[in-house]
Amino acid sequence: MDGHVLVWRQPHESMDPTCQQGTVHPFMSTVHSDEFGQFQQDSATPHTSRVATKWFQERSSEFRHFHCSPKSPNMNIIEPIWVALQCSVQKRSPPPGTPVDLRTALQDSWCEKPPGYLQTLVYTMPRRVASLLCARVGPKRH
């Protein structure tokens, strides 16, 4: 078991709530039980659908929602952190089997990062901004 769940449904059922399992809200409640959690998305087209937008509006008081420029991972300082944590957690054997296990694995992976890890990312921001401005093409595609 790799921790993934595949769900097969008919095309007309794709947005039917009875065919969906909540993921964002239970995840935020489990990982950020201290109520300081902040959900971040990059405003990519799938993240800004009418269904997703309505869901976030209905739950706006339950957690903070941070928007980034669409398709702009170079301007998203959180992206390399997520990648590093994801790689670290994926290397674990056995993989986390529950939300609590995942939280523990993420916290352990975070604590294993060197003290200057975040500062290094912060120092790269001026270069990222300059690169984006020089390109004059807007956010980079991924």
N, C-alpha and C positions, 0 to 999 in steps of 0.2 A: 504494500500500500504506500503510495507516494504522497498522500495528503490531498490529492485532487479528487473532485467529484464531478463526473460527467452526467449531464442531464439531457435526455433526448426528448424533444417535444415537436409538435407539428408547427409549421410556420405561423398559423393563425393563433397559436397559443403563446407566442414569444413574449408578449408583455402581460399575459394573464397573471394576476397576482397569485392565483392558486398554484401556478407552476413555478413560482419564484420563492427562493428562500432568502430571507433577509440576511444581508452580509455587512453592510456599512454600519448600520445602527448597532447591532449586537457587538461587532468588532470594536467600535468606539466605546461602548459601555464597558467592555471587558478590559481593553488595553488602557483606557483613560478613565478609570473608575473615580479618579480624583476630580473630575469635571473640568480639567484644564486641557483636554484634548482639542486638537484643531484638525479638521479634515481639509486636506489640500488636494486640489485637482488642477490640471493644466488647461482647462477650458477647451479641450479637444472636442470635436463634434459629438462623439458618443456621450461625453460627460455633460453636454448641454442640451440634451433632448428634452422635449416637453415633459416626459415622465420623470426624468431625473431632476429637472428644474423644479417641478411641482413638489416632488418628494422633499427636496432640500428646503423649499419655502415652508412646507407644512411642519418641518422639524427645526426651524431656524433657532428656536429657543433652547434646543437640547444640546447643541454643540456648535463651536465656531467653525466657519467654513471659509477657507482662504483660497482666493482665486489667483492663478498665475496666467501669464500670457499664453495664448494657444500655441501648442507645439513648440515650446521654447525651453527645452531642457537645459540649455546653456545658461539661461537666466534663473533657473530654479536651483537654488543652493541645496534644497532638500533631496533632489534626484540622486546625486552621488552618494549621499548618506543611505538612501533606500537601497541602492544597488549594493553597497558594501554590506549592509545588514542582511539583505536577501542572500547574497553569496555565502556569508558566514552561516546563516541558518540552514541553507540548503546542504552544506557540508556536514551537518550533524547526522549522526547515526545512533539511534534511530531518529527519524525526523519528528518534530513536534506533532503530537496526535490530537491535542485539544487546544482550545483558545488559551487556556492557562499555561500549557506547555509552550505555546508560541510566544506568549508574553515573556515568560522566563527566558526562553532562548534569545529573544530580541534584547532583553535587558542585559543578559550575559554578554552577548555580542557587542552591545554598546559599551559596556564596561571594559571590554578587551581593546577598545580603540586607544591609540596613543594619546597622551594629554594634548598634544598640539594639532590633532586631527581637524577639529572645527576651525581653528585659527588658520590653518592652511587653506581651507575652503574659502574663508572670508577674504584672505589675501588674493585669491584668484578673481574675485568679483570685478575689480577695476579692469582687468584684462578682458573679462567676458563682456563687460559693457562696451569697452572700446571696440572690440571685435564686432559686436552687433551694430554699433553706430557706423563703423567703417564700411560694413557690408551694405548698409542702407537698403536692405531688402526685407527688413522686418524679422520676426522670429524665425529661427532655423527649423527646417522640417526634420522629423525623425522617422 
